């Protein structure tokens, strides 16, 4: 049963985003998988949360910036990212994105950028637990060379995430990230969305997961050459770290989509998407990132305390 206040919020978002023409009453946006909804449009019973392309972001009407409210759900308080490279060796990785993402994930822990999430928390049984920013947030990397459909569906991506759980073991604080390979992405990639996160179940265990398609395939729509790149990545690959940071930030603050930190402007990466990119320092490395919402300052920041 859909909660009344959730439904009212869904209608509010739909009413304020008519430019997308994709509210629950009118069906999913053209080009997206059946039943899926684009970012910001919160439809009851839909759990996929998309990060939009450059063109789609440009179509969203300006909104009054607000904080991102807490809705009572769980967060990942001691987070780790598990990387699942599905078919990368079979279908090719000419941009060396596996090497890029492994290095990024190994270095992101303890950074000022990842510290943004430490202001967010969960409340359960009268206890408040804040998200931490440990030095090691790299859960591991796995190459699964089983066949990848030409246009995989979200249920297939979710099944791949569960294969990752079987490989790594279940981590209640883990975000399992499925990287689909060059030339094999879901319908709508590069035209409507660049990445997304959602969740599935392993028996009674909540399994948050994200999908990062092969970003260079979408070029500028997924922010290739967004800004002058740092020494640790190329301009054509910048979208990969931009969207990896986007999904990780949202995946750990709202792992069971639309139950924890979200509101009429989306989750903590959404109001800051598509602008304000910077080459952020992660230990001895630097990568191109988007800012995230700081509820402390009601603004988009590249680090916390704000920077």
URJO-V508586 format. One record per helix or strand of 3 or more residues. SS is the DSSP state (H for helix, E for strand). FROM is the first residue (numbers start at 1). LEN is the number of residues. If there is no record, write none. Layout:
# URJO-V508586
ss from len
SS FROM LEN
SS FROM LEN
This chain:
# URJO-V508586
ss from len
H 4 13
H 18 3
H 24 3
E 49 4
H 54 6
E 80 7
H 88 4
H 97 11
H 114 6
E 121 4
E 127 4
E 138 7
H 154 15
E 174 7
E 193 10
E 205 8
H 215 8
H 235 19
H 270 3
E 278 5
E 285 5
E 292 3
E 299 3
